[in-house]
Amino acid sequence: MNQIFRIPVDISVSALLVLALLTPGPAAAQPQAPRYPVKMSADGTHVVDQDNRPWFINGDTAWSLVVNTTQAEATQYLEDRATKGYNAIIVNLIDTAFGERVPNNLANDPPFTTPNDFSTPGSAYWDHVDWVLNQAAANGIVVFAHPLYLGFACGSQGWCQAVKNSSPAKMTAYGEFLGQRYGDYANIVWVIGGDTDPVAQGVESKVMAMVNGIRAYDTVHLMTAHNFARSAIDPAWSDDSWIDLNTIYTYGLSHNVTLTEYNKADTRPIFLQETTYEREHNATALEIRRQAWWAVLSGAWLGHFFGNCPIWGFDSWGFCAAPAGGWQGQLNSTLSNDLSYVGKLFTGRSFYLLRPDQNNTVMTTGVQSGSTKATTALTTDGSSVIAYIPTSRQVSIDMTNVAGAQGRGWWFNPRDASTIDLGTFPNTGSRSFVPPDNNDWVLVIDNASLNLPPPGTVGVPPPTPPSAPANLRIIG
């Protein structure tokens, strides 16, 4: 087995250099790189690193990274994403459909020495998985690892049928193998399921046998679930107490779906797990950008994942065939850049304190609805108001929601991360704002006394002090 990054670990000098590259201006303070693994905050509302620094998911989707790239290609991908500021990726540890030689990797190493027998892991294949995880760690990237992607509707794209044909003992053995092998890796979040309902498909008990096997040896890493176009806690698991993080998976209006999950009594901290990919379903850049901004400002303050259709499979699927240049030609695509800016803005503000403005008490006019809805969130300490406005209109902000005597306003451009300084103004009454042009814009209003840097200046919020657990639900 290759050398692994054990817990706790300082991810690494190279990760610090990546973050430094993203910090504008020679005089800007270099943020401290996170120390993984990530964990729940003491109050249960967000995710922090080992120094209790809030951690925002700025993620990309790389489903077939293990099975359909060479080491050189995987390194190229990971270094590119880290340089752009992505700090998390979604990856299938084993795959049945989206790779040239699946279920084998490109070196033709099988994941199991006996096909479809989860109790017979193949040494060379899992050595390669180790290598991928270590390369991700060296670039400061957390892997949201799918150990058992079930596949759409329990069909041919995943492992669902193999699970049906397996015994609970073999599923437990597979989970124990994963827990023993990866329990002390620093950069993992486990993702259970994948594009199907394990309850409806009758495989819940066997999936849970794997989960329990993992937990027998790994009590550290966070867990979530991936259910087709649903949240992590929906379907109705017999017991969902093992799920740490809730998710949004939608091709619809992410603000509506996020608020539905946010307002559930049994929800957990939320992130946008999957939505329309770039170059999929003829979606426009605006349609894809707004899904991320809508979700984060509607209650998914843990962050978001972006996806580019050719990149997620690394040219493994004809539906996602890339234009000339293959998946590498998409590394610098429009939305690969645009969606990286989401993390740049939120990590420079107290994103973990954001709560959605559900009753329009902050943005009082100009909200609209549906595909043009402007979504607004306010931090619980009043330090910042952040509003995403997808189309041009005049909006009104009740300035009394902002702490301090004066507010400092900014327009943030989600297409290039540039800013326009609006200066300061009294935190009294209502104030109107009109975006600079007809494109989508983000309005940021801060407590001026805090002297926060321009939005998009990459930073890491200070540690959140440990405290007695509090109720998660803070309904805006």
C-alpha positions, 0 to 999 in steps of 0.5 A: 500500500502506498504511503497515506496521509494519517489523521490529523494531518496538515494538508500540505505545503502545496495546498498552501501554495494553491490557496496563495495563488488564489489570494489577490494582491501581494499584500493580502494575508495568506489563509491557513490551509485546512487540517483534515479530516473535516468534522461537525462543528460543536453546535451541529450547524456546519463542518469544520477542520481539525482547528475548528475552522469552518470549511466550505465545500467548493466541489467538482464532480469527477466520478470516473477519476479512479477507473478512467484516468492514468496517473498523469491524467489524474494529476493534471486534473487534480492540480487544475482543480486545486489551482482554481480553488476547488477543495472537494470532488465526488469520485466512484471508488468502484464503477461498472459503466463509466470507464473504458475497462470497467469494472477494471481500471485503465491498467486492467486491475479488477476491483475484486478478484472474483467478479461481483464478490465484494469480499475479494478486493484486488490488491493492485486496484486498491493500491491505485485507489490509495494513490488517487486519494493521496494525490487529492490530499496533496492538492488539499482536496477532500474526496466524497467517496462512493464505495458502492454506486448503485446506479440509476433505478437499480439498472446496469449503470451501478452495483445494485444487482450485484448487491441483490445477489450478494450476502449480508456477510459479504457486504459487511466484509467489504465495509470492514475492508474499507473501514480498515484501509481508509479509516485513517486517511484524512481526506474522505467523506463517505457517500452511500448509495447512488442514483436510486432508492435502496429502500424501494429497491430492496437493498437497504439492509445489505447497503447498511451491512456495508455501512456498519462494516465501515463504522466498525473500523472508521468512526471518524469520517462524515457520512452522507447519501446520494439518492436520485433527485432527492435528499440524503434523508429521503427515501425513508431509511429505516434508521438514518441516524448514521447520515451526518450531512443532508444534500440537495440533488435536483434538476429543478429550482434549487431554492425551492428544494433547498428550503424544503430540506432546510425546514424539515425538523430532522434535517442536517446541515445541507450542501448542493450535491448534484444538479445540471452539468455544464454541456448537459440538456442544453443548459445555459451558463446562467441556469447552472450558475444560479443553481449553486448561488440559489442553494447556498443562500437558501440554506445549503451553506455547507457549499456546492458541487459543480459538474462538467459533463465530459469531465465527470466521466473523463470521456467515458460516455458518448452522451458526454463526449467533449468537443475537440480536446477531450475532457482536458479541453474542458478544464478551463471551460466557462463554468469551470471558472465561474463556479469556482468563484462561489467558494471565493466569495463565501470563504471571505465571509461568515458563510456558516452563520448565513440563514435564508431570508424566507419571509422577505424581511431583508430583501423587501422588494424585487424578490420575484419568483421561480427562475428569476427569484433573487435569494438573500441570506443574512448572517446571524450576527448581522455581519453580512447580507448576501443576495444573488440577483439572476436578472436585472431589477431594482431591489430594496434592502432593509438596512436595519438587519445589518449590524453596526452604524454603517453598511459597506456595499459591494457588487460581486460579479459571479462571472469573473469574481470582480467587484464594484465598491458601493461605499458606505451608508447608514444602516437605517431604513430601506435602500434600493440597489440596481445591478450594474447590467442585465447579467446576474450579480451578487450584492454583498452588504457588510457591517462597515466597522468590520473592515472586511476585504472585497468579496472574492478575497479568499480567506478562512474564517476564524475558528468557531469556539467549541460549545454545547450542542445547540438546536440546528434549526434556526429558521430565517 
